[in-house]
Amino acid sequence: MTTTTERLSMEIKSLSDLEKLRLVDAILTDLDKPDPELDHIWAEEARKRWEAYKSGHIPSASYHDVMEKYRR
């Protein structure tokens, strides 16, 4: 870890749980930025999967079957 990271890590230990949660939320919010390249990749993947489903190349499962699988 860098000196800054080590210093921050030590300071975080002195925070209350609520302050730590607020810090985590701030960090996650900062990291959750749109990425046009990833959006394009996922859009293309969704299109491919939709086309494969419509053409019968991938099977579908009913809601009931999926829920039953995870209830076991």
CHARMM-style PDB file with segment names, atoms N, HN, CA, C and O in Angstrom:
ATOM      1  N   MET     1       0.835  -1.189   0.000  1.00  0.00      PROA
ATOM      2  CA  MET     1       0.000   0.000   0.000  1.00  0.00      PROA
ATOM      3  C   MET     1       0.877   1.248   0.000  1.00  0.00      PROA
ATOM      4  O   MET     1       1.991   1.251   0.523  1.00  0.00      PROA
ATOM      5  N   THR     2       0.348   2.293  -0.593  1.00  0.00      PROA
ATOM      6  HN  THR     2      -0.557   2.291  -1.018  1.00  0.00      PROA
ATOM      7  CA  THR     2       1.069   3.555  -0.592  1.00  0.00      PROA
ATOM      8  C   THR     2       0.935   4.220   0.773  1.00  0.00      PROA
ATOM      9  O   THR     2       0.091   3.834   1.582  1.00  0.00      PROA
ATOM     10  N   THR     3       1.754   5.197   1.013  1.00  0.00      PROA
ATOM     11  HN  THR     3       2.439   5.510   0.355  1.00  0.00      PROA
ATOM     12  CA  THR     3       1.705   5.916   2.285  1.00  0.00      PROA
ATOM     13  C   THR     3       0.324   6.529   2.503  1.00  0.00      PROA
ATOM     14  O   THR     3      -0.220   6.464   3.605  1.00  0.00      PROA
ATOM     15  N   THR     4      -0.236   7.119   1.460  1.00  0.00      PROA
ATOM     16  HN  THR     4       0.206   7.172   0.564  1.00  0.00      PROA
ATOM     17  CA  THR     4      -1.567   7.721   1.570  1.00  0.00      PROA
ATOM     18  C   THR     4      -2.603   6.662   1.919  1.00  0.00      PROA
ATOM     19  O   THR     4      -3.445   6.882   2.790  1.00  0.00      PROA
ATOM     20  N   THR     5      -2.551   5.528   1.254  1.00  0.00      PROA
ATOM     21  HN  THR     5      -1.867   5.349   0.546  1.00  0.00      PROA
ATOM     22  CA  THR     5      -3.496   4.451   1.517  1.00  0.00      PROA
ATOM     23  C   THR     5      -3.340   3.923   2.934  1.00  0.00      PROA
ATOM     24  O   THR     5      -4.332   3.660   3.614  1.00  0.00      PROA
ATOM     25  N   GLU     6      -2.115   3.769   3.375  1.00  0.00      PROA
ATOM     26  HN  GLU     6      -1.309   3.983   2.823  1.00  0.00      PROA
ATOM     27  CA  GLU     6      -1.873   3.292   4.736  1.00  0.00      PROA
ATOM     28  C   GLU     6      -2.403   4.289   5.765  1.00  0.00      PROA
ATOM     29  O   GLU     6      -3.005   3.897   6.765  1.00  0.00      PROA
ATOM     30  N   ARG     7      -2.175   5.574   5.514  1.00  0.00      PROA
ATOM     31  HN  ARG     7      -1.686   5.892   4.702  1.00  0.00      PROA
ATOM     32  CA  ARG     7      -2.666   6.610   6.426  1.00  0.00      PROA
ATOM     33  C   ARG     7      -4.190   6.598   6.482  1.00  0.00      PROA
ATOM     34  O   ARG     7      -4.779   6.656   7.561  1.00  0.00      PROA
ATOM     35  N   LEU     8      -4.820   6.522   5.319  1.00  0.00      PROA
ATOM     36  HN  LEU     8      -4.341   6.474   4.442  1.00  0.00      PROA
ATOM     37  CA  LEU     8      -6.282   6.474   5.274  1.00  0.00      PROA
ATOM     38  C   LEU     8      -6.816   5.231   5.982  1.00  0.00      PROA
ATOM     39  O   LEU     8      -7.811   5.299   6.704  1.00  0.00      PROA
ATOM     40  N   SER     9      -6.158   4.114   5.775  1.00  0.00      PROA
ATOM     41  HN  SER     9      -5.349   4.059   5.189  1.00  0.00      PROA
ATOM     42  CA  SER     9      -6.571   2.868   6.408  1.00  0.00      PROA
ATOM     43  C   SER     9      -6.550   3.004   7.928  1.00  0.00      PROA
ATOM     44  O   SER     9      -7.465   2.542   8.610  1.00  0.00      PROA
ATOM     45  N   MET    10      -5.516   3.631   8.450  1.00  0.00      PROA
ATOM     46  HN  MET    10      -4.773   4.007   7.896  1.00  0.00      PROA
ATOM     47  CA  MET    10      -5.418   3.844   9.900  1.00  0.00      PROA
ATOM     48  C   MET    10      -6.528   4.777  10.386  1.00  0.00      PROA
ATOM     49  O   MET    10      -7.125   4.546  11.437  1.00  0.00      PROA
ATOM     50  N   GLU    11      -6.797   5.823   9.621  1.00  0.00      PROA
ATOM     51  HN  GLU    11      -6.312   6.011   8.767  1.00  0.00      PROA
ATOM     52  CA  GLU    11      -7.841   6.775  10.006  1.00  0.00      PROA
ATOM     53  C   GLU    11      -9.220   6.122   9.965  1.00  0.00      PROA
ATOM     54  O   GLU    11     -10.066   6.411  10.811  1.00  0.00      PROA
ATOM     55  N   ILE    12      -9.448   5.259   9.006  1.00  0.00      PROA
ATOM     56  HN  ILE    12      -8.761   5.024   8.319  1.00  0.00      PROA
ATOM     57  CA  ILE    12     -10.739   4.586   8.873  1.00  0.00      PROA
ATOM     58  C   ILE    12     -11.045   3.760  10.113  1.00  0.00      PROA
ATOM     59  O   ILE    12     -12.198   3.675  10.536  1.00  0.00      PROA
ATOM     60  N   LYS    13     -10.032   3.160  10.687  1.00  0.00      PROA
ATOM     61  HN  LYS    13      -9.096   3.229  10.343  1.00  0.00      PROA
ATOM     62  CA  LYS    13     -10.235   2.330  11.878  1.00  0.00      PROA
ATOM     63  C   LYS    13     -10.811   3.117  13.045  1.00  0.00      PROA
ATOM     64  O   LYS    13     -11.444   2.539  13.929  1.00  0.00      PROA
ATOM     65  N   SER    14     -10.599   4.421  13.057  1.00  0.00      PROA
ATOM     66  HN  SER    14     -10.084   4.890  12.339  1.00  0.00      PROA
ATOM     67  CA  SER    14     -11.113   5.235  14.159  1.00  0.00      PROA
ATOM     68  C   SER    14     -12.545   5.724  13.924  1.00  0.00      PROA
ATOM     69  O   SER    14     -13.153   6.308  14.821  1.00  0.00      PROA
ATOM     70  N   LEU    15     -13.080   5.491  12.736  1.00  0.00      PROA
ATOM     71  HN  LEU    15     -12.586   5.017  12.008  1.00  0.00      PROA
ATOM     72  CA  LEU    15     -14.438   5.937  12.416  1.00  0.00      PROA
ATOM     73  C   LEU    15     -15.487   5.045  13.071  1.00  0.00      PROA
ATOM     74  O   LEU    15     -15.241   3.871  13.349  1.00  0.00      PROA
ATOM     75  N   SER    16     -16.655   5.623  13.309  1.00  0.00      PROA
ATOM     76  HN  SER    16     -16.855   6.576  13.083  1.00  0.00      PROA
ATOM     77  CA  SER    16     -17.782   4.811  13.788  1.00  0.00      PROA
ATOM     78  C   SER    16     -18.287   3.950  12.635  1.00  0.00      PROA
ATOM     79  O   SER    16     -17.953   4.191  11.475  1.00  0.00      PROA
ATOM     80  N   ASP    17     -19.087   2.954  12.963  1.00  0.00      PROA
ATOM     81  HN  ASP    17     -19.359   2.758  13.905  1.00  0.00      PROA
ATOM     82  CA  ASP    17     -19.636   2.092  11.905  1.00  0.00      PROA
ATOM     83  C   ASP    17     -20.451   2.895  10.903  1.00  0.00      PROA
ATOM     84  O   ASP    17     -20.378   2.643   9.700  1.00  0.00      PROA
ATOM     85  N   LEU    18     -21.228   3.862  11.387  1.00  0.00      PROA
ATOM     86  HN  LEU    18     -21.288   4.067  12.364  1.00  0.00      PROA
ATOM     87  CA  LEU    18     -22.045   4.681  10.489  1.00  0.00      PROA
ATOM     88  C   LEU    18     -21.158   5.517   9.565  1.00  0.00      PROA
ATOM     89  O   LEU    18     -21.452   5.654   8.377  1.00  0.00      PROA
ATOM     90  N   GLU    19     -20.087   6.069  10.103  1.00  0.00      PROA
ATOM     91  HN  GLU    19     -19.849   5.959  11.068  1.00  0.00      PROA
ATOM     92  CA  GLU    19     -19.174   6.850   9.271  1.00  0.00      PROA
ATOM     93  C   GLU    19     -18.491   5.960   8.234  1.00  0.00      PROA
ATOM     94  O   GLU    19     -18.271   6.382   7.098  1.00  0.00      PROA
ATOM     95  N   LYS    20     -18.161   4.738   8.623  1.00  0.00      PROA
ATOM     96  HN  LYS    20     -18.341   4.395   9.545  1.00  0.00      PROA
ATOM     97  CA  LYS    20     -17.559   3.798   7.669  1.00  0.00      PROA
ATOM     98  C   LYS    20     -18.532   3.473   6.550  1.00  0.00      PROA
ATOM     99  O   LYS    20     -18.139   3.408   5.385  1.00  0.00      PROA
ATOM    100  N   LEU    21     -19.805   3.267   6.895  1.00  0.00      PROA
ATOM    101  HN  LEU    21     -20.123   3.320   7.841  1.00  0.00      PROA
ATOM    102  CA  LEU    21     -20.816   2.984   5.866  1.00  0.00      PROA
ATOM    103  C   LEU    21     -20.969   4.157   4.912  1.00  0.00      PROA
ATOM    104  O   LEU    21     -21.102   3.966   3.703  1.00  0.00      PROA
ATOM    105  N   ARG    22     -20.950   5.361   5.448  1.00  0.00      PROA
ATOM    106  HN  ARG    22     -20.841   5.517   6.430  1.00  0.00      PROA
ATOM    107  CA  ARG    22     -21.055   6.543   4.586  1.00  0.00      PROA
ATOM    108  C   ARG    22     -19.843   6.650   3.663  1.00  0.00      PROA
ATOM    109  O   ARG    22     -19.974   7.028   2.499  1.00  0.00      PROA
ATOM    110  N   LEU    23     -18.679   6.318   4.183  1.00  0.00      PROA
ATOM    111  HN  LEU    23     -18.573   6.011   5.129  1.00  0.00      PROA
ATOM    112  CA  LEU    23     -17.456   6.343   3.375  1.00  0.00      PROA
ATOM    113  C   LEU    23     -17.521   5.299   2.260  1.00  0.00      PROA
ATOM    114  O   LEU    23     -17.182   5.588   1.112  1.00  0.00      PROA
ATOM    115  N   VAL    24     -17.956   4.095   2.601  1.00  0.00      PROA
ATOM    116  HN  VAL    24     -18.231   3.861   3.533  1.00  0.00      PROA
ATOM    117  CA  VAL    24     -18.100   3.037   1.592  1.00  0.00      PROA
ATOM    118  C   VAL    24     -19.081   3.481   0.515  1.00  0.00      PROA
ATOM    119  O   VAL    24     -18.830   3.288  -0.674  1.00  0.00      PROA
ATOM    120  N   ASP    25     -20.201   4.078   0.929  1.00  0.00      PROA
ATOM    121  HN  ASP    25     -20.404   4.236   1.895  1.00  0.00      PROA
ATOM    122  CA  ASP    25     -21.181   4.554  -0.040  1.00  0.00      PROA
ATOM    123  C   ASP    25     -20.571   5.613  -0.955  1.00  0.00      PROA
ATOM    124  O   ASP    25     -20.810   5.600  -2.163  1.00  0.00      PROA
ATOM    125  N   ALA    26     -19.791   6.522  -0.392  1.00  0.00      PROA
ATOM    126  HN  ALA    26     -19.596   6.533   0.589  1.00  0.00      PROA
ATOM    127  CA  ALA    26     -19.160   7.567  -1.197  1.00  0.00      PROA
ATOM    128  C   ALA    26     -18.161   6.964  -2.194  1.00  0.00      PROA
ATOM    129  O   ALA    26     -18.087   7.394  -3.345  1.00  0.00      PROA
ATOM    130  N   ILE    27     -17.406   5.981  -1.744  1.00  0.00      PROA
ATOM    131  HN  ILE    27     -17.466   5.633  -0.809  1.00  0.00      PROA
ATOM    132  CA  ILE    27     -16.427   5.332  -2.626  1.00  0.00      PROA
ATOM    133  C   ILE    27     -17.135   4.589  -3.751  1.00  0.00      PROA
ATOM    134  O   ILE    27     -16.747   4.706  -4.913  1.00  0.00      PROA
ATOM    135  N   LEU    28     -18.169   3.826  -3.415  1.00  0.00      PROA
ATOM    136  HN  LEU    28     -18.485   3.730  -2.471  1.00  0.00      PROA
ATOM    137  CA  LEU    28     -18.901   3.078  -4.446  1.00  0.00      PROA
ATOM    138  C   LEU    28     -19.578   4.011  -5.438  1.00  0.00      PROA
ATOM    139  O   LEU    28     -19.607   3.737  -6.638  1.00  0.00      PROA
ATOM    140  N   THR    29     -20.122   5.109  -4.937  1.00  0.00      PROA
ATOM    141  HN  THR    29     -20.099   5.331  -3.962  1.00  0.00      PROA
ATOM    142  CA  THR    29     -20.745   6.083  -5.830  1.00  0.00      PROA
ATOM    143  C   THR    29     -19.716   6.661  -6.791  1.00  0.00      PROA
ATOM    144  O   THR    29     -20.001   6.856  -7.973  1.00  0.00      PROA
ATOM    145  N   ASP    30     -18.517   6.934  -6.279  1.00  0.00      PROA
ATOM    146  HN  ASP    30     -18.286   6.776  -5.319  1.00  0.00      PROA
ATOM    147  CA  ASP    30     -17.458   7.471  -7.119  1.00  0.00      PROA
ATOM    148  C   ASP    30     -17.009   6.462  -8.179  1.00  0.00      PROA
ATOM    149  O   ASP    30     -16.682   6.847  -9.301  1.00  0.00      PROA
ATOM    150  N   LEU    31     -16.993   5.178  -7.827  1.00  0.00      PROA
ATOM    151  HN  LEU    31     -17.259   4.866  -6.914  1.00  0.00      PROA
ATOM    152  CA  LEU    31     -16.544   4.145  -8.757  1.00  0.00      PROA
ATOM    153  C   LEU    31     -17.597   3.779  -9.797  1.00  0.00      PROA
ATOM    154  O   LEU    31     -17.264   3.277 -10.871  1.00  0.00      PROA
ATOM    155  N   ASP    32     -18.864   4.027  -9.483  1.00  0.00      PROA
ATOM    156  HN  ASP    32     -19.135   4.435  -8.611  1.00  0.00      PROA
ATOM    157  CA  ASP    32     -19.966   3.602 -10.348  1.00  0.00      PROA
ATOM    158  C   ASP    32     -20.247   4.650 -11.416  1.00  0.00      PROA
ATOM    159  O   ASP    32     -21.283   5.315 -11.401  1.00  0.00      PROA
ATOM    160  N   LYS    33     -19.313   4.780 -12.331  1.00  0.00      PROA
ATOM    161  HN  LYS    33     -18.472   4.240 -12.343  1.00  0.00      PROA
ATOM    162  CA  LYS    33     -19.466   5.739 -13.420  1.00  0.00      PROA
ATOM    163  C   LYS    33     -19.780   4.980 -14.712  1.00  0.00      PROA
ATOM    164  O   LYS    33     -19.268   3.883 -14.939  1.00  0.00      PROA
ATOM    165  N   PRO    34     -20.618   5.570 -15.544  1.00  0.00      PROA
ATOM    166  CA  PRO    34     -20.923   4.912 -16.817  1.00  0.00      PROA
ATOM    167  C   PRO    34     -19.659   4.692 -17.642  1.00  0.00      PROA
ATOM    168  O   PRO    34     -18.752   5.524 -17.660  1.00  0.00      PROA
ATOM    169  N   ASP    35     -19.626   3.571 -18.312  1.00  0.00      PROA
ATOM    170  HN  ASP    35     -20.363   2.895 -18.298  1.00  0.00      PROA
ATOM    171  CA  ASP    35     -18.506   3.260 -19.204  1.00  0.00      PROA
ATOM    172  C   ASP    35     -19.110   2.908 -20.559  1.00  0.00      PROA
ATOM    173  O   ASP    35     -19.620   1.802 -20.740  1.00  0.00      PROA
ATOM    174  N   PRO    36     -19.058   3.831 -21.509  1.00  0.00      PROA
ATOM    175  CA  PRO    36     -19.678   3.590 -22.813  1.00  0.00      PROA
ATOM    176  C   PRO    36     -19.192   2.313 -23.486  1.00  0.00      PROA
ATOM    177  O   PRO    36     -19.972   1.637 -24.156  1.00  0.00      PROA
ATOM    178  N   GLU    37     -17.928   1.974 -23.321  1.00  0.00      PROA
ATOM    179  HN  GLU    37     -17.294   2.524 -22.776  1.00  0.00      PROA
ATOM    180  CA  GLU    37     -17.405   0.760 -23.946  1.00  0.00      PROA
ATOM    181  C   GLU    37     -18.063  -0.486 -23.344  1.00  0.00      PROA
ATOM    182  O   GLU    37     -18.469  -1.392 -24.072  1.00  0.00      PROA
ATOM    183  N   LEU    38     -18.167  -0.527 -22.005  1.00  0.00      PROA
ATOM    184  HN  LEU    38     -17.837   0.208 -21.413  1.00  0.00      PROA
ATOM    185  CA  LEU    38     -18.836  -1.675 -21.365  1.00  0.00      PROA
ATOM    186  C   LEU    38     -20.311  -1.709 -21.718  1.00  0.00      PROA
ATOM    187  O   LEU    38     -20.866  -2.781 -21.956  1.00  0.00      PROA
ATOM    188  N   ASP    39     -20.956  -0.546 -21.755  1.00  0.00      PROA
ATOM    189  HN  ASP    39     -20.505   0.325 -21.562  1.00  0.00      PROA
ATOM    190  CA  ASP    39     -22.360  -0.497 -22.144  1.00  0.00      PROA
ATOM    191  C   ASP    39     -22.558  -1.073 -23.544  1.00  0.00      PROA
ATOM    192  O   ASP    39     -23.515  -1.808 -23.789  1.00  0.00      PROA
ATOM    193  N   HSD    40     -21.657  -0.741 -24.452  1.00  0.00      PROA
ATOM    194  HN  HSD    40     -20.879  -0.144 -24.253  1.00  0.00      PROA
ATOM    195  CA  HSD    40     -21.733  -1.257 -25.827  1.00  0.00      PROA
ATOM    196  C   HSD    40     -21.556  -2.781 -25.838  1.00  0.00      PROA
ATOM    197  O   HSD    40     -22.287  -3.492 -26.528  1.00  0.00      PROA
ATOM    198  N   ILE    41     -20.581  -3.272 -25.066  1.00  0.00      PROA
ATOM    199  HN  ILE    41     -19.988  -2.694 -24.506  1.00  0.00      PROA
ATOM    200  CA  ILE    41     -20.330  -4.716 -25.012  1.00  0.00      PROA
ATOM    201  C   ILE    41     -21.554  -5.451 -24.482  1.00  0.00      PROA
ATOM    202  O   ILE    41     -21.969  -6.462 -25.050  1.00  0.00      PROA
ATOM    203  N   TRP    42     -22.141  -4.940 -23.381  1.00  0.00      PROA
ATOM    204  HN  TRP    42     -21.804  -4.119 -22.920  1.00  0.00      PROA
ATOM    205  CA  TRP    42     -23.322  -5.604 -22.817  1.00  0.00      PROA
ATOM    206  C   TRP    42     -24.532  -5.514 -23.755  1.00  0.00      PROA
ATOM    207  O   TRP    42     -25.312  -6.462 -23.851  1.00  0.00      PROA
ATOM    208  N   ALA    43     -24.689  -4.393 -24.437  1.00  0.00      PROA
ATOM    209  HN  ALA    43     -24.055  -3.623 -24.358  1.00  0.00      PROA
ATOM    210  CA  ALA    43     -25.797  -4.258 -25.383  1.00  0.00      PROA
ATOM    211  C   ALA    43     -25.654  -5.270 -26.512  1.00  0.00      PROA
ATOM    212  O   ALA    43     -26.636  -5.886 -26.926  1.00  0.00      PROA
ATOM    213  N   GLU    44     -24.440  -5.440 -27.006  1.00  0.00      PROA
ATOM    214  HN  GLU    44     -23.643  -4.939 -26.669  1.00  0.00      PROA
ATOM    215  CA  GLU    44     -24.198  -6.417 -28.071  1.00  0.00      PROA
ATOM    216  C   GLU    44     -24.459  -7.839 -27.574  1.00  0.00      PROA
ATOM    217  O   GLU    44     -25.047  -8.650 -28.289  1.00  0.00      PROA
ATOM    218  N   GLU    45     -24.025  -8.137 -26.363  1.00  0.00      PROA
ATOM    219  HN  GLU    45     -23.547  -7.478 -25.782  1.00  0.00      PROA
ATOM    220  CA  GLU    45     -24.264  -9.468 -25.787  1.00  0.00      PROA
ATOM    221  C   GLU    45     -25.758  -9.720 -25.627  1.00  0.00      PROA
ATOM    222  O   GLU    45     -26.240 -10.810 -25.937  1.00  0.00      PROA
ATOM    223  N   ALA    46     -26.489  -8.729 -25.149  1.00  0.00      PROA
ATOM    224  HN  ALA    46     -26.098  -7.844 -24.897  1.00  0.00      PROA
ATOM    225  CA  ALA    46     -27.945  -8.875 -24.992  1.00  0.00      PROA
ATOM    226  C   ALA    46     -28.608  -9.122 -26.346  1.00  0.00      PROA
ATOM    227  O   ALA    46     -29.502  -9.959 -26.462  1.00  0.00      PROA
ATOM    228  N   ARG    47     -28.161  -8.385 -27.370  1.00  0.00      PROA
ATOM    229  HN  ARG    47     -27.434  -7.705 -27.276  1.00  0.00      PROA
ATOM    230  CA  ARG    47     -28.726  -8.576 -28.713  1.00  0.00      PROA
ATOM    231  C   ARG    47     -28.473  -9.996 -29.206  1.00  0.00      PROA
ATOM    232  O   ARG    47     -29.370 -10.635 -29.754  1.00  0.00      PROA
ATOM    233  N   LYS    48     -27.241 -10.492 -29.009  1.00  0.00      PROA
ATOM    234  HN  LYS    48     -26.512  -9.972 -28.563  1.00  0.00      PROA
ATOM    235  CA  LYS    48     -26.901 -11.855 -29.441  1.00  0.00      PROA
ATOM    236  C   LYS    48     -27.738 -12.896 -28.716  1.00  0.00      PROA
ATOM    237  O   LYS    48     -28.216 -13.852 -29.327  1.00  0.00      PROA
ATOM    238  N   ARG    49     -27.913 -12.711 -27.418  1.00  0.00      PROA
ATOM    239  HN  ARG    49     -27.525 -11.935 -26.922  1.00  0.00      PROA
ATOM    240  CA  ARG    49     -28.707 -13.673 -26.648  1.00  0.00      PROA
ATOM    241  C   ARG    49     -30.172 -13.647 -27.073  1.00  0.00      PROA
ATOM    242  O   ARG    49     -30.812 -14.694 -27.167  1.00  0.00      PROA
ATOM    243  N   TRP    50     -30.705 -12.446 -27.329  1.00  0.00      PROA
ATOM    244  HN  TRP    50     -30.186 -11.595 -27.253  1.00  0.00      PROA
ATOM    245  CA  TRP    50     -32.088 -12.319 -27.767  1.00  0.00      PROA
ATOM    246  C   TRP    50     -32.282 -13.005 -29.119  1.00  0.00      PROA
ATOM    247  O   TRP    50     -33.258 -13.728 -29.320  1.00  0.00      PROA
ATOM    248  N   GLU    51     -31.360 -12.777 -30.033  1.00  0.00      PROA
ATOM    249  HN  GLU    51     -30.567 -12.190 -29.871  1.00  0.00      PROA
ATOM    250  CA  GLU    51     -31.440 -13.417 -31.349  1.00  0.00      PROA
ATOM    251  C   GLU    51     -31.338 -14.941 -31.217  1.00  0.00      PROA
ATOM    252  O   GLU    51     -32.072 -15.667 -31.887  1.00  0.00      PROA
ATOM    253  N   ALA    52     -30.441 -15.426 -30.365  1.00  0.00      PROA
ATOM    254  HN  ALA    52     -29.845 -14.835 -29.821  1.00  0.00      PROA
ATOM    255  CA  ALA    52     -30.296 -16.871 -30.164  1.00  0.00      PROA
ATOM    256  C   ALA    52     -31.568 -17.456 -29.570  1.00  0.00      PROA
ATOM    257  O   ALA    52     -31.991 -18.547 -29.955  1.00  0.00      PROA
ATOM    258  N   TYR    53     -32.174 -16.745 -28.643  1.00  0.00      PROA
ATOM    259  HN  TYR    53     -31.830 -15.859 -28.330  1.00  0.00      PROA
ATOM    260  CA  TYR    53     -33.437 -17.209 -28.052  1.00  0.00      PROA
ATOM    261  C   TYR    53     -34.541 -17.254 -29.101  1.00  0.00      PROA
ATOM    262  O   TYR    53     -35.252 -18.253 -29.219  1.00  0.00      PROA
ATOM    263  N   LYS    54     -34.684 -16.174 -29.860  1.00  0.00      PROA
ATOM    264  HN  LYS    54     -34.107 -15.363 -29.764  1.00  0.00      PROA
ATOM    265  CA  LYS    54     -35.743 -16.117 -30.872  1.00  0.00      PROA
ATOM    266  C   LYS    54     -35.572 -17.180 -31.938  1.00  0.00      PROA
ATOM    267  O   LYS    54     -36.561 -17.691 -32.463  1.00  0.00      PROA
ATOM    268  N   SER    55     -34.326 -17.526 -32.272  1.00  0.00      PROA
ATOM    269  HN  SER    55     -33.522 -17.112 -31.845  1.00  0.00      PROA
ATOM    270  CA  SER    55     -34.095 -18.518 -33.325  1.00  0.00      PROA
ATOM    271  C   SER    55     -34.104 -19.951 -32.779  1.00  0.00      PROA
ATOM    272  O   SER    55     -33.927 -20.904 -33.539  1.00  0.00      PROA
ATOM    273  N   GLY    56     -34.308 -20.104 -31.476  1.00  0.00      PROA
ATOM    274  HN  GLY    56     -34.452 -19.330 -30.859  1.00  0.00      PROA
ATOM    275  CA  GLY    56     -34.404 -21.435 -30.894  1.00  0.00      PROA
ATOM    276  C   GLY    56     -33.071 -22.085 -30.566  1.00  0.00      PROA
ATOM    277  O   GLY    56     -33.022 -23.285 -30.295  1.00  0.00      PROA
ATOM    278  N   HSD    57     -31.993 -21.320 -30.584  1.00  0.00      PROA
ATOM    279  HN  HSD    57     -32.033 -20.345 -30.804  1.00  0.00      PROA
ATOM    280  CA  HSD    57     -30.670 -21.880 -30.298  1.00  0.00      PROA
ATOM    281  C   HSD    57     -30.363 -21.986 -28.808  1.00  0.00      PROA
ATOM    282  O   HSD    57     -29.443 -22.702 -28.414  1.00  0.00      PROA
ATOM    283  N   ILE    58     -31.116 -21.288 -27.991  1.00  0.00      PROA
ATOM    284  HN  ILE    58     -31.864 -20.706 -28.311  1.00  0.00      PROA
ATOM    285  CA  ILE    58     -30.951 -21.445 -26.543  1.00  0.00      PROA
ATOM    286  C   ILE    58     -32.325 -21.691 -25.938  1.00  0.00      PROA
ATOM    287  O   ILE    58     -33.312 -21.094 -26.368  1.00  0.00      PROA
ATOM    288  N   PRO    59     -32.393 -22.561 -24.949  1.00  0.00      PROA
ATOM    289  CA  PRO    59     -33.689 -22.878 -24.349  1.00  0.00      PROA
ATOM    290  C   PRO    59     -34.127 -21.793 -23.367  1.00  0.00      PROA
ATOM    291  O   PRO    59     -33.330 -20.968 -22.922  1.00  0.00      PROA
ATOM    292  N   SER    60     -35.383 -21.822 -23.054  1.00  0.00      PROA
ATOM    293  HN  SER    60     -36.031 -22.492 -23.415  1.00  0.00      PROA
ATOM    294  CA  SER    60     -35.905 -20.926 -22.026  1.00  0.00      PROA
ATOM    295  C   SER    60     -36.433 -21.775 -20.880  1.00  0.00      PROA
ATOM    296  O   SER    60     -36.656 -22.976 -21.033  1.00  0.00      PROA
ATOM    297  N   ALA    61     -36.626 -21.149 -19.750  1.00  0.00      PROA
ATOM    298  HN  ALA    61     -36.445 -20.173 -19.626  1.00  0.00      PROA
ATOM    299  CA  ALA    61     -37.164 -21.839 -18.577  1.00  0.00      PROA
ATOM    300  C   ALA    61     -38.283 -20.983 -18.004  1.00  0.00      PROA
ATOM    301  O   ALA    61     -38.210 -19.754 -18.009  1.00  0.00      PROA
ATOM    302  N   SER    62     -39.297 -21.638 -17.521  1.00  0.00      PROA
ATOM    303  HN  SER    62     -39.357 -22.636 -17.517  1.00  0.00      PROA
ATOM    304  CA  SER    62     -40.411 -20.894 -16.935  1.00  0.00      PROA
ATOM    305  C   SER    62     -39.998 -20.330 -15.576  1.00  0.00      PROA
ATOM    306  O   SER    62     -39.070 -20.826 -14.938  1.00  0.00      PROA
ATOM    307  N   TYR    63     -40.689 -19.313 -15.160  1.00  0.00      PROA
ATOM    308  HN  TYR    63     -41.443 -18.910 -15.678  1.00  0.00      PROA
ATOM    309  CA  TYR    63     -40.446 -18.711 -13.853  1.00  0.00      PROA
ATOM    310  C   TYR    63     -40.576 -19.772 -12.769  1.00  0.00      PROA
ATOM    311  O   TYR    63     -39.754 -19.837 -11.855  1.00  0.00      PROA
ATOM    312  N   HSD    64     -41.596 -20.589 -12.870  1.00  0.00      PROA
ATOM    313  HN  HSD    64     -42.263 -20.536 -13.613  1.00  0.00      PROA
ATOM    314  CA  HSD    64     -41.846 -21.644 -11.884  1.00  0.00      PROA
ATOM    315  C   HSD    64     -40.646 -22.593 -11.799  1.00  0.00      PROA
ATOM    316  O   HSD    64     -40.211 -22.933 -10.699  1.00  0.00      PROA
ATOM    317  N   ASP    65     -40.114 -23.017 -12.924  1.00  0.00      PROA
ATOM    318  HN  ASP    65     -40.467 -22.741 -13.818  1.00  0.00      PROA
ATOM    319  CA  ASP    65     -38.966 -23.936 -12.931  1.00  0.00      PROA
ATOM    320  C   ASP    65     -37.720 -23.300 -12.295  1.00  0.00      PROA
ATOM    321  O   ASP    65     -36.995 -23.947 -11.539  1.00  0.00      PROA
ATOM    322  N   VAL    66     -37.494 -22.054 -12.609  1.00  0.00      PROA
ATOM    323  HN  VAL    66     -38.083 -21.528 -13.222  1.00  0.00      PROA
ATOM    324  CA  VAL    66     -36.332 -21.364 -12.040  1.00  0.00      PROA
ATOM    325  C   VAL    66     -36.480 -21.237 -10.536  1.00  0.00      PROA
ATOM    326  O   VAL    66     -35.539 -21.521  -9.795  1.00  0.00      PROA
ATOM    327  N   MET    67     -37.641 -20.817 -10.078  1.00  0.00      PROA
ATOM    328  HN  MET    67     -38.405 -20.587 -10.680  1.00  0.00      PROA
ATOM    329  CA  MET    67     -37.861 -20.647  -8.638  1.00  0.00      PROA
ATOM    330  C   MET    67     -37.775 -21.987  -7.914  1.00  0.00      PROA
ATOM    331  O   MET    67     -37.238 -22.064  -6.810  1.00  0.00      PROA
ATOM    332  N   GLU    68     -38.294 -23.022  -8.522  1.00  0.00      PROA
ATOM    333  HN  GLU    68     -38.730 -22.959  -9.419  1.00  0.00      PROA
ATOM    334  CA  GLU    68     -38.232 -24.364  -7.907  1.00  0.00      PROA
ATOM    335  C   GLU    68     -36.788 -24.833  -7.753  1.00  0.00      PROA
ATOM    336  O   GLU    68     -36.435 -25.451  -6.748  1.00  0.00      PROA
ATOM    337  N   LYS    69     -35.976 -24.547  -8.726  1.00  0.00      PROA
ATOM    338  HN  LYS    69     -36.263 -24.046  -9.542  1.00  0.00      PROA
ATOM    339  CA  LYS    69     -34.559 -24.930  -8.678  1.00  0.00      PROA
ATOM    340  C   LYS    69     -33.857 -24.311  -7.471  1.00  0.00      PROA
ATOM    341  O   LYS    69     -33.055 -24.974  -6.813  1.00  0.00      PROA
ATOM    342  N   TYR    70     -34.154 -23.048  -7.177  1.00  0.00      PROA
ATOM    343  HN  TYR    70     -34.806 -22.510  -7.712  1.00  0.00      PROA
ATOM    344  CA  TYR    70     -33.467 -22.349  -6.102  1.00  0.00      PROA
ATOM    345  C   TYR    70     -34.135 -22.536  -4.737  1.00  0.00      PROA
ATOM    346  O   TYR    70     -33.574 -22.139  -3.715  1.00  0.00      PROA
ATOM    347  N   ARG    71     -35.294 -23.118  -4.714  1.00  0.00      PROA
ATOM    348  HN  ARG    71     -35.750 -23.440  -5.543  1.00  0.00      PROA
ATOM    349  CA  ARG    71     -35.952 -23.411  -3.434  1.00  0.00      PROA
ATOM    350  C   ARG    71     -35.426 -24.712  -2.822  1.00  0.00      PROA
ATOM    351  O   ARG    71     -35.538 -24.930  -1.615  1.00  0.00      PROA
ATOM    352  N   ARG    72     -34.857 -25.561  -3.658  1.00  0.00      PROA
ATOM    353  HN  ARG    72     -34.765 -25.384  -4.637  1.00  0.00      PROA
ATOM    354  CA  ARG    72     -34.361 -26.851  -3.177  1.00  0.00      PROA
ATOM    355  C   ARG    72     -33.153 -26.718  -2.310  1.00  0.00      PROA
ATOM    356  OT1 ARG    72     -32.623 -27.720  -1.831  1.00  0.00      PROA
TER     357      ARG     72
END
